């Protein structure tokens, strides 16, 4: 049995309290199991354990066998001198602290069904470990967990955004511009899009604001798509414009080889996304001002409704005319940007400025956006889960990718409930 399960049983009191005695027969009362320590040192800290008539305050260490204490070299570690109780599945030897103090030991007794429940989840190879029992979870309980997970996902996304803000010297507009660029690349071209934004700061874009051709030339030039011999007049015009900008701002761009076209629909080609991004930058670059002044989702969507230049209405790549008209960003693409860029960024802005109203507004925006449609959400729907909006779908994505796929059932509220059923 894994120590992780024993720690879980101890933390949530799933043991037989009436059988709690030391190996030498003293009664044990767990006043507080302590706080689970995920760092170096004993498993639980600040525990309050009454042994016989004495109340002890200190740490609790948990092992399968008592001899694991020596196996893990705790005897020579002063961090374990404050252990007041050693909790084990099997007591096979006495153990002492570094200074020679004998540590009380108790063998943990619990219902065998708990281990069976855990094994069933951990060894499951179904789409989610609890697939066969998921329908038994009460909707009100599941909804509370989903609401919590939506905040957890937002906070996790916040870490990367906070780091980005830090690297731009707290320039929120620049950081948003970089995150937005990455989102325009979607998964396939997110990395080169972000590198492109780093090579072409928003301050440079602002110096050519109002000149849509110059902005498009700057983006396509920095992306490396203007380095070859022009194949039509439009590419030649952009190339000439870019040479001026390159000299003026000392620009060094990317290579065209960094961009991926393979297996993408023409509407998702990086050249099309660049054209759309250019149109957005030509429209406005005061992103933070626009977001902070937009209280409703419909207003946000309007910020991203744009028209690409005439050339890109009939092209998907430079020099290659297409019969299929290039459309501007569709509703699904706009909502993707709102879900993965706008809402997390507003949440971070509220977090760093101590503004709960903005944080709640970001979560509220997610509730006003339709749930995402992808394989993961389709899988949850097959399980009977109800993703009503983007806040729900984000939470279910977090649950599947961060908990179910990683078999973190003991850290999942659904898993904890199922393990405890006897």
Secondary structure as UniProt FT lines:
FT   HELIX           3..11
FT   TURN            12..13
FT   HELIX           17..19
FT   TURN            23..24
FT   STRAND          27..32
FT   STRAND          35..36
FT   STRAND          44..51
FT   TURN            52..53
FT   STRAND          54..65
FT   TURN            66..67
FT   HELIX           68..71
FT   TURN            72..73
FT   TURN            75..76
FT   HELIX           78..80
FT   TURN            81..82
FT   STRAND          83..90
FT   TURN            98..99
FT   STRAND          105..107
FT   HELIX           112..122
FT   TURN            129..133
FT   HELIX           134..136
FT   HELIX           139..167
FT   TURN            168..170
FT   HELIX           172..184
FT   TURN            185..189
FT   HELIX           190..199
FT   HELIX           202..207
FT   TURN            208..210
FT   HELIX           212..222
FT   TURN            223..226
FT   HELIX           233..249
FT   HELIX           256..258
FT   TURN            262..263
FT   HELIX           266..268
FT   HELIX           270..283
FT   HELIX           287..292
FT   HELIX           297..303
FT   HELIX           310..313
FT   STRAND          315..317
FT   TURN            318..319
FT   STRAND          320..321
FT   HELIX           331..337
FT   HELIX           338..342
FT   HELIX           343..352
FT   TURN            353..354
FT   HELIX           356..367
FT   HELIX           375..382
FT   TURN            383..384
FT   HELIX           390..398
FT   HELIX           399..404
FT   TURN            405..407
FT   HELIX           409..411
FT   HELIX           413..420
//
